[in-house]
Amino acid sequence: METRWATVDGVTLELPTDCTVTELRDALYKPDDSVLIAVTGDLVSVVHDEARPLSELVAGCAETYYFRRPNEPERNELLAAPELETALHGSDDEHTSAETTFQRPGIDH
């Protein structure tokens, strides 16, 4: 199995390229209600399909990942972005895709 390096919640780890959100969450002992947020250059992705391998998603190219729980305090500017709140609290109809991707806030495009 091929692996790559990424930062998850501030810790640099070697991740299997085809792992899923569920596998990653379980391996890192994250709570079941935490959502994976991926940062890839100037894009941010919120992963909704937790059973799909990350390698099939934009999120699979990320250098940095965060697990975020509902109602937790913001740890940084990205996790406090209004676009992120919209992606996390959208309707079930909006979550029919595997992920929601948007431009990273605070980056001049």
C-alpha positions as CSV (number, residue, x, y, z in Angstrom):
1,M,0.0,0.0,0.0
2,E,1.4,3.4,-1.0
3,T,1.7,6.1,1.6
4,R,2.3,9.8,1.7
5,W,3.0,12.5,4.4
6,A,0.3,14.9,5.6
7,T,-0.4,17.0,8.6
8,V,-3.5,16.0,10.6
9,D,-4.6,18.3,13.4
10,G,-1.0,19.7,13.6
11,V,0.8,16.4,13.6
12,T,2.7,15.1,10.5
13,L,1.9,11.5,9.7
14,E,2.3,9.0,7.0
15,L,-1.1,8.2,5.5
16,P,-2.2,5.4,3.2
17,T,-3.2,7.0,-0.1
18,D,-6.4,5.0,-0.3
19,C,-7.6,5.4,3.3
20,T,-11.2,6.5,4.0
21,V,-12.3,9.2,6.5
22,T,-13.7,6.4,8.7
23,E,-10.4,4.5,8.7
24,L,-8.4,7.7,9.4
25,R,-10.8,8.7,12.2
26,D,-10.6,5.2,13.8
27,A,-6.8,5.1,13.5
28,L,-6.4,8.5,15.2
29,Y,-9.1,7.9,17.9
30,K,-11.2,10.8,16.8
31,P,-14.8,11.0,17.9
32,D,-17.5,9.6,15.5
33,D,-19.1,13.0,15.1
34,S,-16.0,14.7,13.8
35,V,-15.9,15.9,10.2
36,L,-12.7,15.8,8.0
37,I,-11.7,19.1,6.5
38,A,-8.9,19.0,3.9
39,V,-6.7,21.9,2.7
40,T,-5.1,21.6,-0.7
41,G,-3.3,24.7,-1.7
42,D,-6.0,27.4,-2.1
43,L,-8.9,24.9,-1.8
44,V,-10.8,23.6,1.2
45,S,-12.9,20.4,1.1
46,V,-15.4,19.1,3.6
47,V,-15.7,15.3,3.1
48,H,-19.3,14.0,3.3
49,D,-18.7,10.4,2.0
50,E,-16.8,8.8,4.7
51,A,-16.5,5.4,3.0
52,R,-15.0,6.6,-0.2
53,P,-11.1,6.4,-0.4
54,L,-9.6,9.9,-0.1
55,S,-7.6,9.1,-3.2
56,E,-10.8,9.5,-5.3
57,L,-11.5,13.0,-3.9
58,V,-9.9,16.4,-4.1
59,A,-9.4,15.9,-0.3
60,G,-7.0,13.1,-1.2
61,C,-4.5,15.6,-2.5
62,A,-4.4,17.7,0.7
63,E,-1.3,18.5,2.6
64,T,-3.3,19.4,5.8
65,Y,-6.3,17.8,7.4
66,Y,-8.4,18.8,10.4
67,F,-11.1,16.9,12.2
68,R,-13.7,19.3,13.5
69,R,-16.6,18.5,15.9
70,P,-19.9,20.3,16.1
71,N,-19.9,23.4,18.3
72,E,-16.2,23.2,19.1
73,P,-14.2,26.4,19.4
74,E,-12.4,27.6,16.3
75,R,-8.7,26.6,16.5
76,N,-7.6,28.8,13.5
77,E,-8.9,31.2,10.9
78,L,-9.8,28.4,8.4
79,L,-11.9,26.5,10.9
80,A,-13.8,29.8,11.7
81,A,-14.6,30.6,8.0
82,P,-18.2,31.2,7.2
83,E,-17.9,29.1,4.0
84,L,-16.9,26.2,6.2
85,E,-20.0,26.6,8.4
86,T,-22.2,26.7,5.3
87,A,-20.6,23.4,4.0
88,L,-21.0,21.7,7.4
89,H,-24.6,22.8,8.0
90,G,-26.0,22.6,4.5
91,S,-29.1,20.5,3.7
92,D,-28.9,16.8,3.0
93,D,-29.6,17.7,-0.6
94,E,-26.4,19.7,-0.8
95,H,-24.5,16.8,0.6
96,T,-25.3,14.4,-2.2
97,S,-21.8,14.8,-3.5
98,A,-18.8,13.1,-1.8
99,E,-17.3,16.5,-0.7
100,T,-18.0,20.2,-0.7
101,T,-15.0,22.2,-2.0
102,F,-14.5,26.0,-1.9
103,Q,-11.8,28.6,-2.2
104,R,-9.7,28.9,0.9
105,P,-10.7,32.1,2.8
106,G,-8.0,34.8,3.2
107,I,-6.1,33.8,0.0
108,D,-5.9,36.4,-2.8
109,H,-7.0,34.7,-6.0
